[in-house]
């Protein structure tokens, strides 16, 4: 079985689930998952995990992301993107690129954002978009998100293209909506391209067609998504202890209680994820891999 991660260039008009299904067929395996869902309208970087790698997805969802989005002014849809039904229109004031750039600067930093109702956020165990499609009434609470950079790429004919570097949990459709309101009109996202997820960039992403022909040549190491996590190397005896659920001493870098870290064997092969116990200065096993994988 193959274990690793593929930086997939998801095409528009396919769901993230569809991409996983295609990868399963290409590699002839069932253990495939993905992190960072992209809507069908969106294209771009989608990390796909194979074999034992899906066990690491929970550690790879906190990376910053970079998006490029196109927005159209003057109307709003129920989905807040161009796939939805127009529910409101509003006159567009005479805008210049400078006007838009001034407003974009107001969004940089930590901002409160109300997520789109057509999101995958769980509401009492049900995805918000499912409730929205059933026309059920509900409200999603605002949350803090961080916009690290927000740039105007182009503006003409009532449409603008922006590029945003943001934290996990940022909804670009909601950002577009809020930008329109701040400019005194309405705005709807008409296209979205994800350029980066952590260390995975669009420049090195593989298309599904490339996967068909190159397969293993597109597979990155299992630990490619957790390179920013602290690391330690253990002896054979320590590995065996961790594999059996026992803790081992830790004499490495300073960590906070509960921090997770990558655990490697003497051959520098990832053998699991440990959790630091500050009170006893030990590593407790959190997720261990069998080296025979």
C-alpha beads as a LAMMPS data file, in Angstrom:
LAMMPS data file: protein, C-alpha beads

293 atoms
292 bonds

1 atom types
1 bond types

-500.0 500.0 xlo xhi
-500.0 500.0 ylo yhi
-500.0 500.0 zlo zhi

Masses

1 110.0

Atoms # bond

1 1 1 0.000 0.000 0.000
2 1 1 1.128 3.542 -0.769
3 1 1 1.444 5.971 2.151
4 1 1 1.874 9.664 1.469
5 1 1 0.300 12.943 0.430
6 1 1 -0.585 14.316 -3.000
7 1 1 -0.823 18.039 -3.638
8 1 1 -3.776 17.859 -6.029
9 1 1 -4.800 20.723 -8.304
10 1 1 -8.564 20.428 -7.916
11 1 1 -10.480 21.551 -11.008
12 1 1 -13.583 23.686 -10.837
13 1 1 -16.967 21.890 -11.074
14 1 1 -15.740 18.905 -9.008
15 1 1 -16.376 18.505 -5.295
16 1 1 -13.525 17.604 -2.948
17 1 1 -15.288 14.274 -2.394
18 1 1 -15.278 13.668 -6.156
19 1 1 -11.513 14.268 -6.228
20 1 1 -10.987 11.709 -3.443
21 1 1 -13.077 9.204 -5.409
22 1 1 -10.972 9.787 -8.512
23 1 1 -7.730 9.314 -6.554
24 1 1 -9.090 6.086 -5.069
25 1 1 -9.706 4.748 -8.571
26 1 1 -6.323 5.872 -9.878
27 1 1 -4.403 4.190 -7.050
28 1 1 -6.794 1.296 -6.505
29 1 1 -7.068 1.882 -2.759
30 1 1 -9.759 2.852 -0.258
31 1 1 -7.730 4.632 2.432
32 1 1 -7.811 8.125 0.928
33 1 1 -8.867 11.398 2.557
34 1 1 -8.401 15.130 2.135
35 1 1 -7.993 18.251 4.252
36 1 1 -9.409 21.720 3.646
37 1 1 -12.612 21.202 1.652
38 1 1 -13.050 23.258 -1.516
39 1 1 -16.518 23.972 -2.930
40 1 1 -17.233 22.727 -6.476
41 1 1 -16.962 26.311 -7.783
42 1 1 -13.415 26.609 -6.422
43 1 1 -10.203 25.259 -7.901
44 1 1 -6.690 24.941 -6.584
45 1 1 -4.635 23.232 -3.913
46 1 1 -6.280 20.227 -2.228
47 1 1 -3.974 18.020 -0.121
48 1 1 -5.031 14.371 -0.481
49 1 1 -3.779 11.750 1.992
50 1 1 -3.151 8.083 1.155
51 1 1 -2.705 4.923 3.215
52 1 1 -1.807 5.771 6.801
53 1 1 -1.390 9.480 6.007
54 1 1 -5.106 10.301 6.663
55 1 1 -4.334 9.752 10.338
56 1 1 -2.341 12.992 10.157
57 1 1 -5.121 15.135 8.676
58 1 1 -6.145 16.462 12.081
59 1 1 -2.681 18.015 12.508
60 1 1 -2.580 19.664 9.102
61 1 1 -5.724 21.772 9.168
62 1 1 -4.382 24.822 10.974
63 1 1 -2.127 26.212 8.267
64 1 1 -2.628 29.631 6.723
65 1 1 -4.100 29.638 3.240
66 1 1 -3.828 31.937 0.241
67 1 1 -6.726 32.514 -2.147
68 1 1 -7.394 34.522 -5.289
69 1 1 -11.042 35.438 -5.779
70 1 1 -13.094 37.289 -8.346
71 1 1 -16.058 39.332 -7.117
72 1 1 -18.876 41.062 -8.953
73 1 1 -20.545 44.153 -7.490
74 1 1 -24.222 45.073 -7.436
75 1 1 -25.994 41.832 -6.529
76 1 1 -26.162 39.140 -3.857
77 1 1 -27.156 35.480 -4.089
78 1 1 -28.478 33.057 -1.498
79 1 1 -25.184 31.101 -1.605
80 1 1 -23.010 34.233 -1.705
81 1 1 -21.394 32.964 -4.911
82 1 1 -22.375 32.807 -8.561
83 1 1 -23.908 29.320 -8.247
84 1 1 -26.824 30.689 -6.243
85 1 1 -30.070 32.501 -6.900
86 1 1 -29.992 36.307 -6.993
87 1 1 -31.844 37.553 -3.917
88 1 1 -30.960 41.276 -3.925
89 1 1 -29.535 43.999 -6.127
90 1 1 -28.131 47.388 -5.232
91 1 1 -26.704 50.290 -7.185
92 1 1 -22.942 50.366 -7.402
93 1 1 -21.371 53.699 -6.468
94 1 1 -18.670 55.104 -8.667
95 1 1 -15.668 53.150 -7.476
96 1 1 -11.980 53.432 -8.236
97 1 1 -9.214 50.961 -7.554
98 1 1 -8.043 53.303 -4.799
99 1 1 -11.467 53.143 -3.138
100 1 1 -11.335 49.363 -3.065
101 1 1 -7.760 49.272 -1.809
102 1 1 -8.680 51.597 1.050
103 1 1 -11.492 49.272 2.145
104 1 1 -9.323 46.169 1.797
105 1 1 -6.851 47.635 4.290
106 1 1 -9.672 47.816 6.846
107 1 1 -9.969 44.031 6.795
108 1 1 -6.324 43.242 7.513
109 1 1 -5.782 41.841 10.996
110 1 1 -8.189 39.991 13.277
111 1 1 -11.755 40.599 12.146
112 1 1 -15.187 39.286 13.106
113 1 1 -16.799 37.258 10.355
114 1 1 -20.216 35.675 10.000
115 1 1 -19.723 32.469 7.974
116 1 1 -21.850 31.733 4.949
117 1 1 -24.933 29.627 5.620
118 1 1 -23.829 27.518 2.672
119 1 1 -20.781 26.272 4.578
120 1 1 -19.862 22.885 6.028
121 1 1 -20.148 24.114 9.622
122 1 1 -22.106 21.711 11.805
123 1 1 -25.355 22.982 13.335
124 1 1 -26.651 20.471 15.870
125 1 1 -24.948 17.693 13.928
126 1 1 -26.171 18.812 10.493
127 1 1 -24.107 20.653 7.883
128 1 1 -25.210 24.264 7.533
129 1 1 -25.512 24.031 3.747
130 1 1 -27.983 21.160 4.094
131 1 1 -30.179 23.253 6.372
132 1 1 -29.898 26.195 3.970
133 1 1 -30.949 24.060 1.022
134 1 1 -34.006 22.966 3.012
135 1 1 -34.811 26.647 3.664
136 1 1 -34.599 26.098 7.414
137 1 1 -34.028 29.159 9.569
138 1 1 -30.827 29.261 11.616
139 1 1 -28.001 31.637 12.439
140 1 1 -24.289 30.997 12.488
141 1 1 -22.376 32.887 15.165
142 1 1 -19.649 35.316 14.211
143 1 1 -16.059 34.200 14.736
144 1 1 -12.639 35.780 14.789
145 1 1 -10.507 35.170 11.694
146 1 1 -7.171 36.634 10.741
147 1 1 -6.510 38.278 7.394
148 1 1 -2.744 38.574 7.086
149 1 1 -2.679 40.184 3.650
150 1 1 -5.352 41.417 1.259
151 1 1 -4.405 42.776 -2.158
152 1 1 -6.333 44.123 -5.117
153 1 1 -5.065 42.388 -8.256
154 1 1 -7.360 44.041 -10.796
155 1 1 -10.576 46.053 -11.109
156 1 1 -12.618 46.739 -14.242
157 1 1 -16.192 46.536 -15.544
158 1 1 -17.712 46.156 -12.081
159 1 1 -15.556 43.186 -11.167
160 1 1 -12.490 42.930 -8.969
161 1 1 -9.898 40.240 -8.310
162 1 1 -8.375 40.072 -4.849
163 1 1 -5.748 37.899 -3.201
164 1 1 -6.083 37.012 0.481
165 1 1 -3.693 35.327 2.884
166 1 1 -5.762 34.193 5.835
167 1 1 -6.121 31.866 8.781
168 1 1 -8.002 28.599 8.996
169 1 1 -11.758 29.111 9.155
170 1 1 -11.870 32.179 6.913
171 1 1 -14.714 32.092 4.383
172 1 1 -13.808 34.005 1.261
173 1 1 -17.454 34.250 0.167
174 1 1 -18.214 35.955 3.465
175 1 1 -15.195 38.228 3.050
176 1 1 -16.427 39.224 -0.421
177 1 1 -19.903 39.894 0.969
178 1 1 -18.492 42.115 3.721
179 1 1 -16.242 44.016 1.304
180 1 1 -19.276 44.823 -0.848
181 1 1 -21.214 46.093 2.150
182 1 1 -18.294 48.250 3.284
183 1 1 -18.182 49.783 -0.215
184 1 1 -21.879 50.667 -0.017
185 1 1 -23.152 48.001 -2.379
186 1 1 -23.436 44.218 -2.688
187 1 1 -20.770 41.775 -3.852
188 1 1 -20.816 38.126 -4.877
189 1 1 -17.905 35.753 -5.360
190 1 1 -17.777 34.527 -8.957
191 1 1 -14.585 32.462 -8.852
192 1 1 -12.141 31.133 -6.260
193 1 1 -8.645 29.734 -6.659
194 1 1 -6.700 28.384 -3.677
195 1 1 -3.035 29.144 -4.245
196 1 1 -1.563 27.720 -1.057
197 1 1 -2.294 25.572 1.987
198 1 1 0.606 25.734 4.422
199 1 1 3.627 24.435 2.502
200 1 1 1.551 23.099 -0.418
201 1 1 1.480 25.570 -3.312
202 1 1 -0.270 25.634 -6.658
203 1 1 3.091 25.751 -8.458
204 1 1 3.819 22.156 -7.393
205 1 1 0.256 20.806 -7.529
206 1 1 -0.530 17.861 -9.812
207 1 1 -3.611 17.671 -12.010
208 1 1 -5.753 14.550 -12.011
209 1 1 -4.517 13.869 -15.529
210 1 1 -0.922 13.938 -14.292
211 1 1 -1.840 11.502 -11.535
212 1 1 -3.163 9.086 -14.152
213 1 1 0.238 8.945 -15.832
214 1 1 2.732 9.576 -13.016
215 1 1 0.989 8.099 -9.957
216 1 1 3.741 7.375 -7.394
217 1 1 5.831 10.203 -8.846
218 1 1 3.311 12.681 -7.408
219 1 1 3.246 11.201 -3.899
220 1 1 4.996 13.217 -1.187
221 1 1 6.234 11.756 2.124
222 1 1 3.704 11.076 4.875
223 1 1 5.120 13.890 7.009
224 1 1 5.008 16.553 4.274
225 1 1 2.024 18.240 5.954
226 1 1 3.511 18.451 9.463
227 1 1 6.983 19.846 8.842
228 1 1 6.310 22.807 11.139
229 1 1 5.567 20.509 14.077
230 1 1 8.301 19.930 16.668
231 1 1 10.395 16.811 16.069
232 1 1 12.204 14.213 18.168
233 1 1 14.164 11.054 17.373
234 1 1 13.748 7.952 19.524
235 1 1 15.742 4.766 19.959
236 1 1 14.459 1.337 18.990
237 1 1 13.614 0.624 22.617
238 1 1 11.709 3.904 22.954
239 1 1 9.786 3.224 19.767
240 1 1 8.742 -0.194 21.030
241 1 1 7.619 1.361 24.316
242 1 1 5.560 4.035 22.550
243 1 1 4.047 1.412 20.249
244 1 1 2.907 -0.490 23.357
245 1 1 1.300 2.647 24.790
246 1 1 4.046 3.483 27.291
247 1 1 5.600 6.923 27.778
248 1 1 9.306 7.658 27.261
249 1 1 11.612 10.400 28.631
250 1 1 12.017 13.579 26.608
251 1 1 15.184 15.665 26.604
252 1 1 14.582 17.857 23.595
253 1 1 13.456 21.395 22.934
254 1 1 11.187 23.318 25.269
255 1 1 7.522 22.591 24.658
256 1 1 4.266 23.463 26.347
257 1 1 2.221 20.838 28.154
258 1 1 0.024 18.968 25.666
259 1 1 2.013 19.975 22.584
260 1 1 2.226 17.327 19.868
261 1 1 5.479 16.460 18.124
262 1 1 6.700 14.244 15.307
263 1 1 8.452 11.091 16.471
264 1 1 11.109 9.500 14.235
265 1 1 13.266 6.418 14.614
266 1 1 17.042 6.377 14.297
267 1 1 16.665 6.020 10.533
268 1 1 14.734 9.320 10.423
269 1 1 11.488 7.598 9.476
270 1 1 8.267 8.949 10.960
271 1 1 6.904 6.411 13.437
272 1 1 4.176 8.419 15.095
273 1 1 2.890 11.463 16.900
274 1 1 3.599 12.019 20.597
275 1 1 2.191 14.413 23.164
276 1 1 4.403 16.216 25.666
277 1 1 3.677 15.808 29.388
278 1 1 5.340 18.824 30.975
279 1 1 4.824 17.732 34.594
280 1 1 6.821 14.535 34.067
281 1 1 8.897 15.711 31.065
282 1 1 7.914 12.675 29.027
283 1 1 6.370 11.889 25.676
284 1 1 3.136 9.961 25.696
285 1 1 2.115 8.126 22.495
286 1 1 -0.745 9.779 20.643
287 1 1 -0.742 8.088 17.237
288 1 1 1.860 5.483 16.389
289 1 1 2.657 3.864 13.046
290 1 1 3.955 0.356 12.519
291 1 1 7.296 0.628 10.712
292 1 1 6.381 -2.374 8.569
293 1 1 4.009 -0.096 6.671

Bonds

1 1 1 2
2 1 2 3
3 1 3 4
4 1 4 5
5 1 5 6
6 1 6 7
7 1 7 8
8 1 8 9
9 1 9 10
10 1 10 11
11 1 11 12
12 1 12 13
13 1 13 14
14 1 14 15
15 1 15 16
16 1 16 17
17 1 17 18
18 1 18 19
19 1 19 20
20 1 20 21
21 1 21 22
22 1 22 23
23 1 23 24
24 1 24 25
25 1 25 26
26 1 26 27
27 1 27 28
28 1 28 29
29 1 29 30
30 1 30 31
31 1 31 32
32 1 32 33
33 1 33 34
34 1 34 35
35 1 35 36
36 1 36 37
37 1 37 38
38 1 38 39
39 1 39 40
40 1 40 41
41 1 41 42
42 1 42 43
43 1 43 44
44 1 44 45
45 1 45 46
46 1 46 47
47 1 47 48
48 1 48 49
49 1 49 50
50 1 50 51
51 1 51 52
52 1 52 53
53 1 53 54
54 1 54 55
55 1 55 56
56 1 56 57
57 1 57 58
58 1 58 59
59 1 59 60
60 1 60 61
61 1 61 62
62 1 62 63
63 1 63 64
64 1 64 65
65 1 65 66
66 1 66 67
67 1 67 68
68 1 68 69
69 1 69 70
70 1 70 71
71 1 71 72
72 1 72 73
73 1 73 74
74 1 74 75
75 1 75 76
76 1 76 77
77 1 77 78
78 1 78 79
79 1 79 80
80 1 80 81
81 1 81 82
82 1 82 83
83 1 83 84
84 1 84 85
85 1 85 86
86 1 86 87
87 1 87 88
88 1 88 89
89 1 89 90
90 1 90 91
91 1 91 92
92 1 92 93
93 1 93 94
94 1 94 95
95 1 95 96
96 1 96 97
97 1 97 98
98 1 98 99
99 1 99 100
100 1 100 101
101 1 101 102
102 1 102 103
103 1 103 104
104 1 104 105
105 1 105 106
106 1 106 107
107 1 107 108
108 1 108 109
109 1 109 110
110 1 110 111
111 1 111 112
112 1 112 113
113 1 113 114
114 1 114 115
115 1 115 116
116 1 116 117
117 1 117 118
118 1 118 119
119 1 119 120
120 1 120 121
121 1 121 122
122 1 122 123
123 1 123 124
124 1 124 125
125 1 125 126
126 1 126 127
127 1 127 128
128 1 128 129
129 1 129 130
130 1 130 131
131 1 131 132
132 1 132 133
133 1 133 134
134 1 134 135
135 1 135 136
136 1 136 137
137 1 137 138
138 1 138 139
139 1 139 140
140 1 140 141
141 1 141 142
142 1 142 143
143 1 143 144
144 1 144 145
145 1 145 146
146 1 146 147
147 1 147 148
148 1 148 149
149 1 149 150
150 1 150 151
151 1 151 152
152 1 152 153
153 1 153 154
154 1 154 155
155 1 155 156
156 1 156 157
157 1 157 158
158 1 158 159
159 1 159 160
160 1 160 161
161 1 161 162
162 1 162 163
163 1 163 164
164 1 164 165
165 1 165 166
166 1 166 167
167 1 167 168
168 1 168 169
169 1 169 170
170 1 170 171
171 1 171 172
172 1 172 173
173 1 173 174
174 1 174 175
175 1 175 176
176 1 176 177
177 1 177 178
178 1 178 179
179 1 179 180
180 1 180 181
181 1 181 182
182 1 182 183
183 1 183 184
184 1 184 185
185 1 185 186
186 1 186 187
187 1 187 188
188 1 188 189
189 1 189 190
190 1 190 191
191 1 191 192
192 1 192 193
193 1 193 194
194 1 194 195
195 1 195 196
196 1 196 197
197 1 197 198
198 1 198 199
199 1 199 200
200 1 200 201
201 1 201 202
202 1 202 203
203 1 203 204
204 1 204 205
205 1 205 206
206 1 206 207
207 1 207 208
208 1 208 209
209 1 209 210
210 1 210 211
211 1 211 212
212 1 212 213
213 1 213 214
214 1 214 215
215 1 215 216
216 1 216 217
217 1 217 218
218 1 218 219
219 1 219 220
220 1 220 221
221 1 221 222
222 1 222 223
223 1 223 224
224 1 224 225
225 1 225 226
226 1 226 227
227 1 227 228
228 1 228 229
229 1 229 230
230 1 230 231
231 1 231 232
232 1 232 233
233 1 233 234
234 1 234 235
235 1 235 236
236 1 236 237
237 1 237 238
238 1 238 239
239 1 239 240
240 1 240 241
241 1 241 242
242 1 242 243
243 1 243 244
244 1 244 245
245 1 245 246
246 1 246 247
247 1 247 248
248 1 248 249
249 1 249 250
250 1 250 251
251 1 251 252
252 1 252 253
253 1 253 254
254 1 254 255
255 1 255 256
256 1 256 257
257 1 257 258
258 1 258 259
259 1 259 260
260 1 260 261
261 1 261 262
262 1 262 263
263 1 263 264
264 1 264 265
265 1 265 266
266 1 266 267
267 1 267 268
268 1 268 269
269 1 269 270
270 1 270 271
271 1 271 272
272 1 272 273
273 1 273 274
274 1 274 275
275 1 275 276
276 1 276 277
277 1 277 278
278 1 278 279
279 1 279 280
280 1 280 281
281 1 281 282
282 1 282 283
283 1 283 284
284 1 284 285
285 1 285 286
286 1 286 287
287 1 287 288
288 1 288 289
289 1 289 290
290 1 290 291
291 1 291 292
292 1 292 293
